[in-house]
Amino acid sequence: MRTLKLTVSYDGTNYVGWQRQINGVSVQQLIEEAFAPLVGGVAPTIAGASRTDAGVHALGQVASVNTETELSVTAVWRALNVRLPADIRIVSVEEAPLGFHARFRSVAKSYRYRMVTAQVLPPFDRWYAWHAPEPKKIEWMRDAAARMVGRHDFASFQARGAYVKDTVRTIHRLELLEQGDEIQIECDGDGFLRHMVRAIAGTLAEVGTGLRTASSISGILEAKDRRAAGATAPACGLTLVGVRYC
């Protein structure tokens, strides 16, 4: 038995997300099906570090699989990419310690959210950025972002209907970069609740347009109520950049 670590990049536009679901095709499903011929026809379970939602993209999703295949990591890498659609690519395959689990062993994840503020959205960005053309004061947004850095209860930024026992998370970095008519939100943390980054992006956008103030962030966090924060930004603007391990 071996454990392999896969680094995966994908365009999430056509998928219901990373995780297998009964209502559509997922990235996990296609990788497992591509792996099946390599291990005698029975698809193994591929564990992903992040359960990205429908429409969310990844540059550096990490997955792990326990397998008895004798193929080299290079042969596995090539075989998977031959069998996968062009919008899902295995960037690398590595040997990992036996029992390594991509989700439970991760210590931090990095996400990027793209927001285009131009009056006309370039057609090539339509699946990869949120078109939010209202004028925004980025200095207000940066002030608000700084108030979210650190260890807080982010229950107000969790999707309605989601349930986890502990909603406390640590954001290590929340930085806004402005490039022409685009604002990029870079977010690094030890873990994220469902829709958390998208709710943060939506809230920062509302701060930028003056709908709420940077000083309101403390009250939003204290409320522990999804209704206190801003709207959930569209999935298409979000990309999982990478996952960090000790």
Buried (B, 14 or more C-beta within 10 A) or exposed (E): EBBBBBBBBBBBBBBBBBBBBEEEBBBBBBBBEBBEEBBEEEBBEBBBBBEBBBBBBBBBBBBBBBBEBEBEBEEBBBBBBEBBBEBBBBBBBEEBEEEBBBBEBBEBBBBBBBBBBEEEBEEEBEBBBBBBEEEBEBEBBBBBBBBBBEEBBBBBBBBEEEEEEEBEBBBBEBEBEBEEBBBBBBBBBBBBBBBBBBBBBBBBBBBBBEEBEBEBBEEBBEBBEBEBBBEBBBBBBBBBBBBBEE
